[in-house]
Amino acid sequence: MRKVYQNPRIFQDLLNQCYAKDWYTYTKKTFSGPLAVVQYLGRYTHRIAIANTRMVSMDEHTVTFTIRDYKCSNQTRSVTLEGVEFIRRFLMHILPKGFIKIRHYGLLANRNKKTKLKLCRKLTGSPAYKPKFEGLKTIEILCILVGRDVTVCPVCKKGKLRVVNSLSPGAIMLP
């Protein structure tokens, strides 16, 4: 059966059949409420396996990183593992071939976004989204965000500041 779905057309037909069904899911109420469920899932669906900020040190044989010890009042402590064990644990977070990490689901899923979101906005009478800062220059956006004219001289409060030089994106300023 697995080889049948390696054919993209057959697999797409299966997906279309699944999306054509009206799915009903039954979920029990959680003990801690829906917010606790969202927070729990958020920790796993939108994060990397280990952030660079948690890495303390490494050498030829070991890797040291920080963890939060939930058994001891959420205290942060360092753990040192053999390099091979660290890699083994890290690789357990890599999804198998064919699986994708959840980014958006439901109305915001790429497959549904155009049709379902448009229908949802129509049914709820929601206004169409218009970008707030479209067509404005960077300095104009900055003035709106801080609530004052940032081009006014901070010393004399009369003169206007003007751009003399700017750095290209990615440029490095040297002393």
Phi, psi and omega per residue, in radians:
M1 nan -0.576 -3.112
R2 -1.081 -0.691 -3.105
K3 -1.142 -0.517 3.132
V4 -1.054 -0.690 -3.075
Y5 -1.470 0.027 3.016
Q6 -1.358 -0.299 3.046
N7 -1.349 2.028 -3.061
P8 -0.995 -0.637 -3.119
R9 -1.173 -0.768 3.141
I10 -1.156 -0.737 3.129
F11 -1.121 -0.717 3.109
Q12 -1.093 -0.688 3.077
D13 -1.051 -0.733 3.100
L14 -1.076 -0.803 3.114
L15 -1.044 -0.760 3.138
N16 -1.080 -0.693 3.095
Q17 -1.108 -0.713 -3.136
C18 -1.156 -0.736 -3.135
Y19 -1.254 -0.385 3.132
A20 -1.319 -0.360 -3.125
K21 -1.355 2.563 2.986
D22 -1.545 1.856 -3.084
W23 -1.507 2.437 3.044
Y24 -2.106 2.153 3.106
T25 -1.974 2.388 3.089
Y26 -1.846 2.149 3.077
T27 -2.255 2.355 3.114
K28 -1.343 2.664 3.080
K29 -1.171 2.372 -3.133
T30 -1.427 2.755 3.141
F31 -1.196 -0.616 -3.073
S32 -1.701 -0.021 3.126
G33 1.685 2.909 -3.070
P34 -1.131 -0.556 -3.139
L35 -1.074 -0.687 3.130
A36 -1.109 -0.648 3.117
V37 -1.162 -0.787 3.134
V38 -1.085 -0.753 3.118
Q39 -1.109 -0.718 3.131
Y40 -1.084 -0.862 -3.130
L41 -1.161 -0.645 -3.140
G42 -1.054 -0.566 3.131
R43 -1.158 -0.432 -3.056
Y44 -1.865 -0.460 -3.034
T45 -1.590 -0.355 -3.034
H46 -2.186 0.367 -3.139
R47 -2.178 2.759 3.047
I48 -1.452 2.958 -3.083
A49 -1.089 -0.789 3.101
I50 -2.661 2.288 -3.109
A51 -1.403 2.635 3.109
N52 -1.018 -0.552 -3.111
T53 -1.154 -0.341 3.136
R54 -1.515 -0.194 -3.141
M55 -1.364 2.166 -3.121
V56 -1.679 -0.911 3.138
S57 -2.843 2.900 3.034
M58 -2.713 2.659 3.059
D59 -2.396 -2.824 -3.080
E60 -1.109 -0.448 -3.011
H61 -2.118 -0.375 -3.033
T62 -2.316 2.787 3.060
V63 -2.262 2.284 3.104
T64 -2.031 2.296 -3.139
F65 -2.544 2.891 -3.115
T66 -1.676 2.586 3.044
I67 -2.322 2.841 3.017
R68 -1.774 2.084 -3.089
D69 -1.541 1.753 -3.081
Y70 -1.213 -0.388 3.136
K71 -1.330 -0.404 -3.102
C72 -2.037 1.062 3.062
S73 0.976 0.672 3.088
N74 1.041 0.466 3.117
Q75 -1.244 2.549 3.100
T76 -1.562 2.360 3.092
R77 -2.517 2.838 -3.126
S78 -1.657 2.523 3.079
V79 -2.204 2.352 3.083
T80 -1.999 2.223 3.132
L81 -2.170 2.712 2.965
E82 -1.079 2.556 -3.112
G83 -0.951 -0.737 -3.123
V84 -1.128 -0.722 3.129
E85 -1.164 -0.681 3.100
F86 -1.075 -0.823 3.126
I87 -1.086 -0.712 3.124
R88 -1.031 -0.825 3.141
R89 -1.162 -0.674 3.120
F90 -1.106 -0.764 -3.098
L91 -1.167 -0.362 3.096
M92 -1.158 -0.307 -3.136
H93 -1.594 -0.070 3.122
I94 -1.513 2.233 -3.089
L95 -1.251 2.576 3.080
P96 -1.118 2.784 3.128
K97 -0.988 2.353 3.122
G98 1.672 -0.278 3.097
F99 -1.659 2.610 3.087
I100 -2.220 2.659 3.114
K101 -1.301 2.473 -3.139
I102 -1.201 2.176 3.032
R103 -1.968 -0.974 3.085
H104 -2.421 2.576 3.124
Y105 -2.440 3.004 3.113
G106 1.164 -2.259 -3.089
L107 -1.115 -0.508 -3.076
L108 -1.632 0.018 3.092
A109 -1.080 2.480 -3.080
N110 -0.946 -0.647 -3.108
R111 -1.147 -0.549 -3.052
N112 -1.796 -0.242 -2.907
K113 -0.919 -0.892 -3.049
K114 -1.180 -0.814 -3.049
T115 -1.398 -0.904 -3.045
K116 -1.221 -0.695 -3.125
L117 -1.176 -0.683 3.099
K118 -1.102 -0.762 3.119
L119 -1.128 -0.732 3.141
C120 -1.085 -0.772 3.117
R121 -1.106 -0.662 3.140
K122 -1.168 -0.795 -3.105
L123 -1.169 -0.563 -3.123
T124 -1.632 -0.079 3.138
G125 1.212 0.480 -3.135
S126 -1.315 2.465 3.118
P127 -1.266 2.716 3.099
A128 -1.193 2.477 -3.134
Y129 -1.251 2.275 3.053
K130 -2.193 2.216 3.131
P131 -1.011 2.296 -3.053
K132 -1.183 -0.638 -3.019
F133 -1.933 0.295 -3.097
E134 -1.079 2.266 3.097
G135 1.496 -0.083 -3.139
L136 -1.592 2.650 3.068
K137 -1.397 2.814 -3.113
T138 -0.982 -0.747 -3.104
I139 -1.155 -0.624 3.095
E140 -1.168 -0.705 3.104
I141 -1.119 -0.761 3.131
L142 -1.061 -0.731 3.113
C143 -1.085 -0.722 3.115
I144 -1.130 -0.768 -3.085
L145 -1.157 -0.697 -3.119
V146 -1.584 -0.190 3.062
G147 1.357 0.355 3.093
R148 -2.741 2.912 3.133
D149 -1.402 1.904 -3.102
V150 -1.388 -0.070 3.119
T151 -1.562 -0.104 3.103
V152 -1.323 2.367 -3.122
C153 -1.057 2.226 -3.124
P154 -1.248 -0.260 -3.116
V155 -1.568 -1.069 -3.059
C156 -1.571 -0.265 3.131
K157 1.084 0.233 -3.128
K158 -2.075 -0.818 -3.084
G159 -1.289 2.862 3.132
K160 -1.878 2.373 3.044
L161 -1.384 2.559 3.081
R162 -2.351 2.690 -3.130
V163 -1.283 2.155 3.109
V164 -1.750 -0.701 -3.101
N165 -2.670 2.597 3.079
S166 -2.451 2.729 3.139
L167 -1.605 2.505 3.028
S168 -1.251 2.675 3.089
P169 -0.981 2.282 3.125
G170 1.525 -0.069 3.139
A171 -1.271 2.608 -3.124
I172 -1.943 2.254 3.077
M173 -1.537 2.223 3.103
L174 -1.768 2.566 -3.130
P175 -1.191 nan nan
